[in-house]
Amino acid sequence: MAWYTIHNIEKIDSPSLIVYPQRVKENIQRLIEMAADVALLRPHVKTNKMAEVCKMMLDAGISKFKCATIAEAEMLGMIGAPDVLIAHQPVGPKTERLLQLVTKFPSTHFTCIIDDLSVAKKLAELFTKHKMLIQAFIDLNIGMNRSGITPENALQLFKSCRSLAGIQIIGLHAYDGHIRDTDLAERSRRSDEAFAKVDWLLREVTSLDPSIPFQVVVGGSPSFPTHTKRKNVQYSPGTFVFWDWGYKHLVPDEPFEYAALIITRIISIMDDETFCTDLGHKSVAAENPLPRVHFLNAPDAQPIAQSEEHLVVKMPGTDKWKVGDVLYGVPVHICPTVALYDSAVIVENNEVIDNWKVIARAKKISV
C-alpha cells in the first residue's frame, strides 16, 4: 500500500486537505540537518498556518519563526514561540494590532519589518506613548522588487531611526524569492551577488552602532541552501514543511518530501478518456496555469479545465475508474492551497486519527 493511501477514506469528505505528521517531522529533521546551526533557522509559518505543525518545530529545537500576518503571529504567541518576526510592514490598523499582540503575549519577542520612515515614526510614537519599545528589521529590496528599500537608501533610513524613541533597528531582512534557478551553482552565484549588498550595509550599520548584535534574515525555500555557509545569517524557508510539486521539480537538490495532499473524488465520467472531480479552484491554489495539481495514484491524468467546484481531467482508460473513486493530489503550490481549508485531516499509518484547525488562515484570531 502506498504511503499516502488512507484505509478509512470513507470517513473523509472531498475535497479535503490531508497532512501526514510523520513526514512533516522528517522534513523538519532534514531542514535541521541542512542548517549550519539550528539557532540560525527562522522558518516561515505562512505555509502551514497550524499551531500543531509549529509546535513540532518548537519540539525539534527551533526557537525563531517568521510570519506574514498578525493572525500567524498570534498563533505563534499562543504556543509560546520565543522569537517571532512579522515580515510585513505594519500600516493602518496593524500598528495598533501589533501593540496589542506584544501586550497580550509578553513571553514572545515580536519584531516587524520597516522600509519607510513614516511607518517607523508612527510605530515609535505609538510604543513610546505606552512606554514600550518595538524592535524592527529594515526590509531590503535586493532584486525581488516586491517590497523593501534598496540597501543604498537603507543606510539613511537606519540613521534616521536612531533618533526615534520607541523603536530600535536590530537587523536586516532581505527576501530573495526571485532566485529560483534549478541549477544550484547558478542559484548560489546569484545569491552571493545579491547578498553582497546586504553584507555591505551590515558593515555600515555595525560601524555606526557596534553595541547592537545585528541579525540578518534572508532566504526562502529555493535559496536558503545558498545561505547556510554564511556566518550568523538566519534563513527562513516555509514550504519545506509540506513541500509541493512546484518546488519538488524546481529545486530537486533539496531533500524534502510531500507531507500534505489534497483528496478529490470522481463525480462524473463523461467518456472513455474524460472524467470530472470535485476539486474546483476554490479547493486548490489557482494562480498557476493548469495543471494545478498532479495525482499520485493517477500519474497520467491531465487536468484540462477547472471551475469553482469542478476539475475536468483527461486520461485514457477511464473504464478502470468509477464514480466515487478517490484521487490523491499534490498541489503545484501548497501554501495558498492550505489557506483554502478550515482544517486538515491528520493521517498516520494510513489511518485518519485527528483534525487540525488551520487557525491562522483567519484574518484575525483575537488581536
Beta strands, then each sheet from edge to edge (+ up, - down):
strand 1: 16-19
strand 2: 64-67
strand 3: 83-86
strand 4: 109-114
strand 5: 134-139
strand 6: 167-174
strand 7: 215-218
strand 8: 233-235
strand 9: 260-271
strand 10: 274-277
strand 11: 293-295
strand 12: 302-306
strand 13: 311-314
strand 14: 326-331
strand 15: 343-348
strand 16: 351-357
sheet 1: 11+ 14- 9+ 1- 15- 16+
sheet 2: 2+ 3+ 4+ 5+ 6+ 7+ 8+
sheet 3: 11+ 14- 9+ 10- 13+ 12-
end
